[in-house]
Amino acid sequence: MDEIMEPVHILLVEDNPHDVEITERALKKGQIKNRLTVVRDGQEALDYLFGGEARQAPPGLILLDLNLPKVDGHEVLRSIKADPILRRIPVIVLTASTRDEDVVKSYDLGVNTFISKPVQFDEFITVVATIREYWLLIARLPATAGA
C-alpha cells in the first residue's frame, strides 16, 4: 500500500532578488506547489535552520547558492552536513558558478547535487522541472522532523 506523501517544504537560499524571482516563476511554471521559504544570505539560512520552527520541522529539500553575503554557501553546507538533525536533508547547490573547485568542494562537503544555473529562462525552467521530477516525485526523501 502506497503512502500519501506530504508535499516537501523547500528552502531556497539565494541573495539575488532576480534569481529568487526566476526560481519562484520556474517553480510555478513547473507546477511545483510545495511550500517555499526564501532566505537571502548565509547567516539568515543558518539562523533559520538552527533556530525556531525549522529546528522542529526542517525543510525537506534545500536549494543553495554558493555566492552569499555574510556566510558563503560552502560554510552553510558544512554546517548542515555536520548537524545530526539536518544532515539527511538533500542539498542541491544551484549557483552561477561553473568552477571545478566549487564543484569538488561542494561534493567533498556532502552536497547531493551541483547544478550551474542556466542563463536562459527556458533552460532554467527545464532544470527546475528536472529537480521536481527527480527530488520531489521519484526520490524517496528521509523524514527530517525530529530525526
GIRAMO-V669935 format. One line per field, one symbol per residue. ss: DSSP state (A for helix, B for strand, O for the rest). burial: 1 if it has 16 or more other C-alpha atoms within 10 Angstrom, else 0. Layout:
ss=???
burial=???
//
This chain:
ss=OOOOOOOOOBBBBOOOAAAAAAAAAAAAAOOOOOOBBBBOOAAAAAAAAOOAAAAAOOOOBBBBOOOOOOOOAAAAAAAAAAOOOOOOOBBBBBBOOOOAAAAAAAAAOOOOBBBBOOOOAAAAAAAAAAAAAAAAAAOOOOOOOOO
burial=000000011111111000010011111001010001011111111101110000101111111111110011111111111000111111111110100001100100111001111000000110111011001100000001000
//
